[in-house]
Amino acid sequence: MDLTPKQIVAELNKHIIGQDEAKKAVAIALRNRYRRAQLPKEVRDEITPKNIIMKGPTGVGKTEIARRLARLVKAPFIKVEATKYTEVGYVGKDVEGMVRDLVECAVRLVKDEKTAEVTARATATAQKKMVKILAEVKKADRGETAREVFEQNLLESLQKGVFDKLVIETEVKDEPKNMELVPGGAAINLGSIFGEMLPQRRKKRKLTVGEAMKLFIAEEADKLIDNDAVTEEALRRAENDGIIFIDEIDKIAAKGNTGGADVSREGVQRDILPIVEGSTVMTKYGAVKTDYILFIAAGAFHVARVEDLIPELQGRFPVSVELASLTKEDFINILTNTEHSITQQYAALLKVDNVDLKFTPDAISAIAEISEEINLTSEDIGARRLHTVMEFLLEDISFNAGGGNYPAVTVEIDGKYVEEHLAKITKDRDLKKYVL
């Protein structure tokens, strides 16, 4: 997708309020990828992504910007936390794991796309398979009707969903279960590792026709997909389009600390360095070069500074942007001008129980003002503060609403309602102004 930087920012604005500097930086980085792809190979190989480091408090949109960016262009994306990794020689995650996770993400992404391409053919084959099963189940009802007509009628009924709730017994593939090879480690699916080396076992299960059809379609689609082509495309995408978001990078910046819990922090930085610089990592799908993966690092940097990272790592993140704390105006925009805003989410939830929830402009303003002031007087948790405030505000309504048989009722939330129902947390907020 060859979006211009302005178009990329416009798309990000639908979901994230403010932070124009950060949006501009990631938009340029994304467009540069497209520009690089249009160049001759000898020039293209010389151009590497300009990695970005984001500074700002939690909840202001750092992760969301990176995630939405990847979703925009269907790029493989993973978020990792720098604190989960340890220096080689210590118990903990190996930094090369982030590249392996990215490749797994790329494989899933490509496989989903290939599956979508063959779904129509897989569905037709699965329906024929199901019709034969249903013909056996319904054979007593066939009478003198010709088999072809009978099966055509079954197919039409199947397509209309007539049999979706009918329980049948059928054979399905027995998927290997996830196993923990190391106590406390991640669960691993042996089937995904050894593939065709394991015998293909099947077992009988009682399922509804609707559930069985999903399994049949997945099985048939898997037969139509060229797994070698999937792997090849996934590796290419991971190498050229992959985005790795390294969160909490400020927590491994421990300049001058050489003992205790901080002993491996600088070591983690040195282990991350070759990955960001460009190296080759072996995965179960093949070797992956990290030279052209875009790395976006982020941290609050309340205690540590970017300058506390080792110089070599700083040099690999040439673009540095600072994200501002959210203001009252930002909160108002988040509540009203984003797609699927939090107010729309609560309205949709309560609509299930026949409650038509409406917010007046003065209510939105009061919620935004209270959220901003609580962030100023206690921990600044950014837009996540809205979830705390909204849950507290709508607690009574959410608790008392219930039952689809109740008559529809409209509840209007105005400024007065907000002040009355948030009196407790606003009182606590006023007290905190005097607590040193």
LOTI-990650 format. One record per atom (N, C-alpha, C): y, x, z; residue in three letters. Coordinates in steps of 0.05 Angstrom, whole numbers, plus 5000, padded with zeros to 4 digits. Atoms other than C-alpha are relative to their C-alpha. Example, Ala and Ser with C-alpha at 12.3 -4.5 7.8 and 13.67 -1.06 7.14 Angstrom:
2
497650185000ALA/491052465156ALA/502450185000ALA/497649844999SER/497952735143SER/502249855014SER/
//
This chain:
436
497650175000MET/500050005000MET/502550185000MET/497749825003ASP/506350354976ASP/502649875010ASP/497650114988LEU/511450065024LEU/502150215003LEU/497849814995THR/518250385028THR/500550015030THR/499449994972PRO/520750615096PRO/501549765011PRO/498550244991LYS/525550025100LYS/498149765002LYS/502050224999GLN/519749535085GLN/498250045024GLN/501749944977ILE/515449875138ILE/501449925026ILE/498550074977VAL/520949805190VAL/500349695003VAL/499850295000ALA/521949075170ALA/497549865010ALA/502550114990GLU/514548935182GLU/499650055030GLU/500249934971LEU/514749295250LEU/501849825016LEU/498050164986ASN/520848885269ASN/498949725007ASN/501250264995LYS/516548255266LYS/498549995027LYS/501649994976HIS/512648495327HIS/501250165022HIS/498949824980ILE/516749025362ILE/503149994999ILE/497150024998ILE/523948945386ILE/501350275006ILE/498649754994GLY/528849525384GLY/498550254991GLY/501349755005GLN/526650255383GLN/500250094971GLN/499649955029ASP/529650365314ASP/499450294993ASP/500449725006GLU/529351125319GLU/497050064997GLU/502949955002ALA/521851125332ALA/498849874975ALA/501050145024LYS/520550605277LYS/500750164975LYS/499249845023LYS/524551025228LYS/498350254996LYS/501649755002ALA/520651655245ALA/497249944990ALA/502750065009VAL/513751325236VAL/500049904971VAL/499850105028ALA/516050975172ALA/500250224980ALA/499749775017ILE/518151635142ILE/497350154998ILE/502649865000ALA/511551955163ALA/498049864982ALA/501950155015LEU/507651395131LEU/500750014970LEU/499149995028ARG/511751405066ARG/499350284989ARG/500649735009ASN/510852165062ASN/497050034993ASN/502850005008ARG/503352045060ARG/499649904972ARG/500250115027TYR/504151614999TYR/501150194980TYR/498749815018ARG/508852124967ARG/498150244995ARG/501849775002ARG/503852684982ARG/497649934981ARG/502350085016ALA/498152284949ALA/500650004970ALA/499350015028GLN/502052254884GLN/500450284987GLN/499549725010LEU/502753014878LEU/497550134989LEU/502349855010PRO/498253504840PRO/498550125024PRO/501749914978LYS/492453764883LYS/501150265012LYS/499149744989GLU/495254474889GLU/502449985018GLU/497750054983VAL/501754214918VAL/499249835024VAL/500950194979ARG/498453654958ARG/498750155023ARG/501549854979ASP/493954144996ASP/501950165018ASP/498249844984GLU/500054525021GLU/501749835020GLU/498250184984ILE/503553915052ILE/498349875022ILE/501350124977THR/501353715122THR/501849805013THR/498350204987PRO/503753115163PRO/501850125021PRO/498249914979LYS/509653205209LYS/499549835025LYS/500950154976ASN/506752985276ASN/502449925017ASN/497750124985ILE/511052565323ILE/499349995030ILE/500450044971ILE/511952575398ILE/502149805010ILE/498350214990MET/514851955432MET/500450025030MET/499449994971LYS/518351975500LYS/501249735007LYS/498950254991GLY/519651345539GLY/498349875021GLY/501650134979PRO/517450905598PRO/497849834988PRO/502250185009THR/511150485594THR/501049734992THR/499450285007GLY/511449815560GLY/502449964981GLY/497750035018VAL/517149965511VAL/499250004971VAL/500950045028GLY/512849965448GLY/498850254987GLY/501049755012LYS/510050675438LYS/497349954986LYS/502750055011THR/502750475428THR/500149784979THR/499950235019GLU/504549825393GLU/501150084973GLU/498949905026ILE/508750185340ILE/497850144984ILE/502149855014ALA/502950655323ALA/497749814991ALA/502150185007ARG/497750095324ARG/500749824977ARG/499050175022ARG/501849625280ARG/500350154975ARG/499749835023LEU/503250205233LEU/497350034986LEU/502749965011ALA/495850335223ALA/498949744988ALA/500950265010ARG/494349595215ARG/501349934974ARG/498450075023LEU/499749535163LEU/498850124974LEU/501149875024VAL/496350025115VAL/496950035002VAL/502950004997LYS/489149915140LYS/498950295003LYS/500849724995ALA/488650635164ALA/498350015024ALA/501649964975PRO/483350875213PRO/501850085023PRO/498249954978PHE/486750885281PHE/498450005026PHE/501150014973ILE/484551075351ILE/502250085020ILE/498349924978LYS/488251135417LYS/498350145021LYS/501449854979VAL/486051665466VAL/502050075022VAL/498249914978GLU/488751875534GLU/499450295006GLU/500249714997ALA/490052615543ALA/498650065027ALA/501149944973THR/487952565617THR/497049975001THR/503050045000LYS/480752375597LYS/498650264991LYS/501249765010TYR/479653065568TYR/500350235020TYR/499949774982THR/478153705605THR/499550254984THR/500449755013GLU/478054435587GLU/497050064998GLU/502949925003VAL/471354715561VAL/499150145025VAL/501049884976GLY/467154895621GLY/500349825024GLY/499750204979TYR/469254295663TYR/498649744991TYR/501350265006VAL/465853615668VAL/502049814989VAL/498150195011GLY/469353125623GLY/499649984970GLY/500350045029LYS/470452915551LYS/500850254984LYS/499449785018ASP/470553425495ASP/502149904981ASP/497750085017VAL/477053405454VAL/499149934971VAL/501050065028GLU/473053395388GLU/499049714998GLU/500950285000GLY/470652705410GLY/502049814987GLY/497950185011MET/477352405387MET/499649984969MET/500450005029VAL/475752615315VAL/497549844993VAL/502450155005ARG/468752335319ARG/500549705003ARG/499350294996ASP/471551675346ASP/501649904976ASP/498450085024LEU/476451655287LEU/498249954976LEU/501950035023VAL/470751745237VAL/498449745004VAL/501450264995GLU/466851175271GLU/501749764993GLU/498150215007CYS/473050745264CYS/500349974970CYS/499850005030ALA/473650935190ALA/497549874988ALA/502550115010VAL/466350765178VAL/499949705003VAL/499950294995ARG/467150075210ARG/502049864981ARG/497950115017LEU/473549955170LEU/499049974971LEU/500950015028VAL/470350135103VAL/497649814997VAL/502350185001LYS/463849765119LYS/500949715000LYS/499050274999ASP/467749135136ASP/501149924972ASP/498850065026GLU/471449185069GLU/497849964979GLU/502350035019LYS/464949295030LYS/498549755005LYS/501550254993THR/461648725067THR/501549764989THR/498450225011ALA/467448265048ALA/499649974970ALA/500450005029GLU/466348454975GLU/497449874992GLU/502750105008VAL/458948254975VAL/499349755016VAL/500750234983THR/459347665024THR/499149764983THR/500750235016ALA/459047144968ALA/497150024990ALA/502749965009ARG/452647444939ARG/498049995023ARG/501850004977ALA/449647555008ALA/499649725011ALA/500150284990THR/451246835028THR/498149844982THR/501850155019ALA/447746564965ALA/497150075005ALA/502749914994THR/441546974980THR/499049895027THR/500850104973ALA/441546785054ALA/499549704999ALA/500450295001GLN/442246045036GLN/497349934987GLN/502650045012LYS/436146084990LYS/497850055020LYS/502049944979LYS/432246405047LYS/499949785021LYS/499950224980MET/434545865096MET/498849744989MET/501050255012VAL/432845305047VAL/496950005001VAL/502949984999LYS/425645555044LYS/499049945028LYS/500750054972ILE/425345545120ILE/500349705007ILE/499550294995LEU/428344845123LEU/498049834986LEU/501950155016ALA/423644605069ALA/497449985015ALA/502450014984GLU/417844795114GLU/500349825024GLU/499550164977VAL/421044465174VAL/500149704993VAL/499650285008LYS/422643825135LYS/497849904981LYS/501950075021LYS/416343805092LYS/498849725004LYS/501150274995ALA/413943165126ALA/501849784988ALA/498250205010ASP/420142805100ASP/500350004970ASP/499549965029ARG/419443035028ARG/498949764984ARG/501150225016GLY/415042475003GLY/499350104972GLY/500749945028GLU/414242464927GLU/502350144986GLU/497749885013THR/421042784914THR/499350274989THR/500549745013ALA/420643374866ALA/501150225018ALA/499349774983ARG/421044044902ARG/502850104994ARG/497449895008GLU/427144274862GLU/502249825010GLU/497950194991VAL/431143654878VAL/500250005030VAL/500050004971PHE/429043674950PHE/501550255010PHE/498749754990GLU/431244404958GLU/502950004993GLU/497250015007GLN/437744264921GLN/501549825020GLN/498850184980ASN/439243694970ASN/500350155027ASN/499849844975LEU/437644165028LEU/502250204998LEU/497949805004LEU/442244694999LEU/502849875004LEU/497450144998GLU/448044194993GLU/500649935029GLU/499650074972SER/446943955064SER/500550245017SER/499649754986LEU/446544675089LEU/502950094996LEU/497349915006GLN/453144845055GLN/502149825014GLN/498150184986LYS/456444235087LYS/499850035031LYS/500249964971GLY/454144465157GLY/498349795014GLY/501550224988VAL/449443875168VAL/497950115019VAL/502249894984PHE/443944335197PHE/501050215021PHE/498949784983ASP/448544805237ASP/498850005028ASP/500950024972LYS/446044545305LYS/496949985002LYS/503050024999LEU/438644485285LEU/498850265009LEU/501449764989VAL/434244975324VAL/497550054983VAL/502449925015ILE/429145355283ILE/498950265012ILE/501249754992GLU/424445935296GLU/499750184975GLU/500049825024THR/425246525248THR/499850295008THR/500249714995GLU/424147275242GLU/502750134994GLU/497549855004VAL/430347715250VAL/499550295007VAL/500349714994LYS/431348465253LYS/500550055029LYS/499849934972ASP/430348755322ASP/501750255002ASP/498149774998GLU/436449195334GLU/499450165025GLU/500449834977PRO/435349795380PRO/502349965020PRO/497950044980LYS/439049705446LYS/501550265006LYS/498449774992ASN/444550165470ASN/498750135024ASN/501249864977MET/442050705518MET/502050215010MET/498449794988GLU/445551175566GLU/498250255000GLU/501549755000LEU/442851875549LEU/500750185023LEU/499049854977VAL/447152185603VAL/500949805021VAL/499050194980PRO/448151815669PRO/503050005002PRO/497150024999GLY/455151545671GLY/501450044973GLY/498849955026GLY/456151715598GLY/500249744983GLY/499750235018ALA/457651255539ALA/497349914991ALA/502550115010ALA/452150785516ALA/499850064970ALA/500449925028ILE/449251025449ILE/497949834987ILE/501950155015ASN/445750615396ASN/498350194984ASN/501749815013LEU/439751015374LEU/499649934970LEU/500350085028GLY/439150605310GLY/502250114983GLY/497849905016SER/446050825288SER/499950304996SER/500249715002ILE/444251555300ILE/497750084981ILE/502449915015PHE/437151605271PHE/499549834975PHE/500150165024GLY/437951045220GLY/497249934991GLY/502550075013GLU/431950995173GLU/497650145013GLU/502349864988MET/427751475216MET/498549825019MET/501350194982LEU/426350905265LEU/498749784983LEU/501350215015PRO/421350375242PRO/501649745002PRO/498650255001GLN/424449715220GLN/498349785013GLN/501650204985ARG/421849225272ARG/501449734998ARG/498950275001ARG/422648475268ARG/498749845023ARG/501150174979LYS/421647935321LYS/500849724995LYS/499550295003LYS/421347185324LYS/502049915021LYS/498150114981ARG/427246825356ARG/500649714993ARG/499150285004LYS/429346105366LYS/503150004999LYS/497150005005LEU/436346015337LEU/500849744987LEU/499050225016THR/440745475310THR/500350104972THR/499849935028VAL/441345465235VAL/502650164995VAL/497449865003GLY/448745675241GLY/499850295009GLY/500349734990GLU/446946285283GLU/498250174982GLU/501949865018ALA/441046475238ALA/501350074974ALA/498649945026MET/445446435176MET/501850245002MET/498349764996LYS/450346945205LYS/498350254999LYS/501749775000LEU/444547425217LEU/498950054972LEU/501149975027PHE/441547295148PHE/502150124981PHE/497949905017ILE/448247415114ILE/500650295005ILE/499549724992ALA/449348065153ALA/497750174989ALA/502349845010GLU/442248305133GLU/500250034970GLU/499949995029GLU/443148125060GLU/502450174991GLU/497649835007ALA/450148445057ALA/499350295004ALA/500749734995ASP/447249075088ASP/498350124978ASP/501749915022LYS/442149115032LYS/501750064974LYS/498449975024LEU/447649054979LEU/502050235002LEU/498049794996ILE/452049595009ILE/498850284996ILE/500849725003ASP/451350324988ASP/501050165024ASP/499149874976ASN/451550675055ASN/501150284995ASN/499049735007ASP/452551365023ASP/502949984990ASP/497350045010ALA/458751094987ALA/501949935023ALA/498450084977VAL/461250795053VAL/500750255016VAL/499549754985THR/460451465089THR/502050184986THR/498249835016GLU/463951845033GLU/502949905001GLU/497350114999GLU/469851375032GLU/501250015028GLU/499149994972ALA/470251355108ALA/501050285007ALA/499249724994LEU/470552115113LEU/502750064986LEU/497549955015ARG/475952135059ARG/502449865014ARG/497850144987ARG/480151605095ARG/500750125027ARG/499549874974ALA/479251935163ALA/501750254997ALA/498649755004GLU/481652595135GLU/502849964990GLU/497450025014ASN/487452345093ASN/501849785011ASN/498450224991ASP/489651685125ASP/499849955030ASP/500550044971GLY/487251745198GLY/502550045017GLY/497849974980ILE/492151655256ILE/498750025027ILE/501049974972ILE/490451915326ILE/502449995018ILE/497850044980PHE/495051675382PHE/499150125026PHE/500749874975ILE/494752135442ILE/502049925022ILE/498250114979ASP/497651765502ASP/499850185025ASP/499949864974GLU/499652055570GLU/499950314996GLU/500149715005ILE/500652755540ILE/501750145021ILE/498449884979ASP/505952875594ASP/498450075025ASP/501749954977LYS/500352855646LYS/498550264999LYS/501449745002ILE/497253495619ILE/502150234997ILE/497949795000ALA/503953865619ALA/500550085029ALA/499949914972ALA/503454255684ALA/500950295001ALA/499149725002LYS/507654875675LYS/500250125029LYS/499849874974GLY/506955355733GLY/497849935019GLY/502250084982ASN/501054985764ASN/497450144991ASN/502449855008THR/494855425764THR/497649955018THR/502250054982GLY/490455125817GLY/499649715006GLY/500550284992GLY/487554495847GLY/499349824977GLY/500750205020ALA/487153865805ALA/501250074973ALA/498649935025ASP/491754185752ASP/498750234985ASP/501149755011VAL/487154765737VAL/499449994970VAL/500950015028SER/484854515669SER/502149894981SER/498150145017ARG/491254195643ARG/500950174977ARG/499149835022GLU/493854785603GLU/497650064981GLU/502449965016GLY/486654895580GLY/499649774981GLY/500350245018VAL/486454185552VAL/502050024977VAL/498149965022GLN/492854335513GLN/499050204980GLN/501049805019ARG/489654955484ARG/497649914984ARG/502250115014ASP/483454565466ASP/500949804978ASP/498950205019ILE/487554015432ILE/501450154976ILE/498449865020LEU/491654535394LEU/498650054973LEU/501349965027PRO/486454725340PRO/499549744985PRO/500450265013ILE/485053995328ILE/502549914985ILE/497450085012VAL/492453855315VAL/500850194978VAL/499349805020GLU/493454505277GLU/498549974974GLU/501750035024GLY/487754365230GLY/497550165003GLY/502649874997SER/480354515240SER/497949824988SER/502250165010THR/473554265218THR/498249925023THR/501650114979VAL/469753815265VAL/497449884988VAL/502650125010MET/462353645255MET/499549735013MET/500750264991THR/460552915261THR/497349934989THR/502750085010LYS/453952545249LYS/500249924970LYS/499750075028TYR/456952335181TYR/500650234982TYR/499249765015GLY/458953035160GLY/502450145012GLY/497749844990ALA/464453545169ALA/502749864993ALA/497350135004VAL/471653285177VAL/502250205005VAL/497749824996LYS/477953695167LYS/502249845012LYS/497950144985THR/483553505214THR/502850074990THR/497449905009ASP/489153835173ASP/502049784993ASP/498250215010TYR/491953185145TYR/499949745016TYR/499950234981ILE/490752705203ILE/502850005013ILE/497350034987LEU/497352435231LEU/499549965030LEU/500250024971PHE/497852555306PHE/502649905012PHE/497650104986ILE/502652145348ILE/499450025030ILE/500349974971ALA/503352365420ALA/502149845015ALA/498150164985ALA/506751955474ALA/499750055030ALA/500149984971GLY/508551995547GLY/502749915012GLY/497550094987ALA/513651755598ALA/501850245005ALA/498549764995PHE/515852465614PHE/502149965022PHE/498250044977HIS/518852245681HIS/500250265016HIS/500049754983VAL/516752885718VAL/500050244981VAL/500149775019ALA/514653365663ALA/501949954977ALA/498350025024ARG/518753505601ARG/498350094976ARG/501449915024VAL/516653615529VAL/499950304999VAL/499849715000GLU/518854335539GLU/497950135018GLU/502149894982ASP/513354405593ASP/497350024986ASP/502549965016LEU/507954355539LEU/500050284990LEU/500149735010ILE/505555015513ILE/501450024973ILE/498349985024PRO/510155265457PRO/498449944974PRO/501550045024GLU/504555265405GLU/499549704994GLU/500450285003LEU/503154525418LEU/502649864993LEU/497450125007GLN/510554345417GLN/500650044970GLN/499449945028GLY/511054685349GLY/498549824980GLY/501650175017ARG/505654215322ARG/501049715001ARG/498750264999PHE/509953605339PHE/503050034995PHE/497249945007PRO/516353745301PRO/501949775003PRO/498350234998VAL/518953035305VAL/499849885028VAL/499950114973SER/521152805374SER/502049765002SER/498250244998VAL/523952105388VAL/499949895028VAL/499950114973GLU/526151775452GLU/500349704999GLU/499950295000LEU/524851045465LEU/501549915025LEU/498350094978ALA/529950675508ALA/498649785017ALA/500950224983SER/528550215567SER/501149744988SER/499350265012LEU/528849475548LEU/502349875016LEU/497750144988THR/535349095561THR/499549705000THR/500250294999LYS/536448355574LYS/499949894971LYS/499950105027GLU/538048255500GLU/497350054986GLU/502749945012ASP/531448595481ASP/498049805010ASP/501950204989PHE/527548135528PHE/500449734987PHE/499450265013ILE/531047525497ILE/498750004972ILE/501249985027ASN/528947765428ASN/497050005000ASN/502950004997ILE/521847905451ILE/498949725005ILE/500950274993LEU/521347195479LEU/500449804977LEU/499350205020THR/524246855417THR/499650094971THR/499949915028ASN/524247295354ASN/497750164990ASN/502449855009THR/517347615351THR/497849804992THR/502350185008GLU/511147325317GLU/498149985023GLU/501950064977HIS/506546995368HIS/501250105026HIS/498749924976SER/511647115423SER/498649895025SER/501450084975ILE/509447035496ILE/500549715006ILE/499450294995THR/512946355501THR/498349824982THR/501750155019GLN/509146115439GLN/497150005010GLN/502849974990GLN/502646375470GLN/499549805023GLN/500350184978TYR/503645985534TYR/500149714991TYR/499850285010ALA/505745355496ALA/497449924987ALA/502650065013ALA/499345405454ALA/497849965020ALA/502150024980LEU/494945505515LEU/500249735014LEU/499750254985LEU/497844905552LEU/499849754982LEU/500350225019LYS/497644475488LYS/497149905001LYS/502950084998VAL/490044475498VAL/499749785021VAL/500150204979ASP/491244065561ASP/502249794997ASP/498050215006ASN/496343595527ASN/502750045014ASN/497449944989VAL/502343945557VAL/501750134978VAL/498249905020ASP/508044045509ASP/502250165014ASP/498149824985LEU/511844645538LEU/502350084983LEU/497649935014LYS/518944765517LYS/501950175018LYS/498149834986PHE/523945305538PHE/502849974989PHE/497250025008THR/531445205537THR/501250284998THR/498749735002PRO/536145785517PRO/500850125027PRO/499249894974ASP/538645845589ASP/497650095016ASP/502549914986ALA/531445905614ALA/499250274989ALA/500749745013ILE/530046465564ILE/501950225011ILE/498149804991SER/536446815586SER/499550085029SER/500649954972ALA/534546745660ALA/497550175003ALA/502549844999ILE/527547015648ILE/500550294993ILE/499349735009ALA/530347605610ALA/501650165020ALA/498349864980GLU/535547765663GLU/498450095024GLU/501749944977ILE/530447735720ILE/498150234993ILE/501949795008SER/525548175681SER/501450274999SER/498549755002GLU/530948695667GLU/500650115028GLU/499249914974GLU/533248715739GLU/497750105017GLU/502449904985ILE/526248785768ILE/499250274990ILE/500649735011ASN/524949365721ASN/502050215010ASN/498049814991LEU/531449685744LEU/499650075030LEU/500149964971THR/530049595819THR/497250085010THR/502749904992SER/522549755819SER/499050164976SER/501149845022GLU/517850085770GLU/500849874973GLU/499450095027ASP/520050035697ASP/497549984984ASP/502450035015ILE/514049745662ILE/500549864973ILE/499350105026GLY/517849505601GLY/499349714995GLY/500550285008ALA/515648875564ALA/497749885016ALA/502250114984ARG/509448815609ARG/501149845024ARG/498850154978ARG/514248555662ARG/500149704994ARG/499950295008LEU/514747905622LEU/497449865008LEU/502650134993HIS/507347765635HIS/500049935030HIS/499950054971THR/508447825710THR/501849765006THR/498050214995VAL/514647385709VAL/499049734989VAL/500950255012MET/511646855662MET/497649885016MET/502350104985GLU/505146805702GLU/501049875026GLU/498950114975PHE/509146695766PHE/501549744995PHE/498450245007LEU/513746195732LEU/498349764994LEU/501650235010LEU/508345765701LEU/497549955017LEU/502450034983GLU/503245815758GLU/499449715007GLU/500450284992ASP/504245095782ASP/499149824976ASP/500650165024ILE/504144795712ILE/497150064990ILE/502749925009SER/497845195692SER/497949905019SER/501950094981PHE/494344995756PHE/499549704999PHE/500250294999ASN/495844255753ASN/499249874973ASN/500850105026ALA/494744165678ALA/497050024997ALA/502849985004GLY/487644015658GLY/498849734992GLY/501450245009GLY/483143525622GLY/501249894975GLY/499150105025GLY/483643325550GLY/500549705000GLY/499650294999ASN/483542585571ASN/502749925011ASN/497450064988TYR/490342635605TYR/502049934978TYR/497950065021PRO/496242325567PRO/501850244996PRO/498249785007ALA/500842805531ALA/502649985017ALA/497650004984VAL/506743025573VAL/501750244991VAL/498249795008THR/512843445555THR/501350135025THR/498849864978VAL/515143975605VAL/502250194990VAL/497849835010GLU/521944295594GLU/500750205022GLU/499349794981ILE/523344955628ILE/503050074995ILE/497249935003ASP/530845045639ASP/500850225020ASP/499149794983GLY/535045555676GLY/499749945030GLY/500250084972LYS/534945155741LYS/497150025009LYS/502949984994TYR/527245115739TYR/499350295005TYR/500649724998VAL/526945865729VAL/500950115027VAL/498849904975GLU/531546015788GLU/498449905024GLU/501450124977GLU/527745535834GLU/497250135003GLU/502849914999HIS/520745785816HIS/499750305002HIS/500149704997LEU/522446525815LEU/501750095023LEU/498349934977ALA/526446495880ALA/498850225016ALA/501349804983LYS/521246905917LYS/500350284989LYS/499949735011ILE/521047485869ILE/502950094996ILE/497249915002THR/528647475859THR/501150085027THR/499249924973LYS/529547495935LYS/499050285006LYS/501149734996ASP/524848095938ASP/501650214984ASP/498549825017ARG/528748395881ARG/502750085013ARG/497449954987ASP/535448325919ASP/499750195023ASP/500549834977LEU/532448655980LEU/499550294992LEU/500749735009LYS/529949245939LYS/502550164994LYS/497649865007LYS/537049415921LYS/500950185024LYS/499149864976TYR/538049645993TYR/497950185012TYR/502149834990VAL/531450016001VAL/500350274986VAL/499749745012LEU/532350765991LEU/497350124994LEU/
//
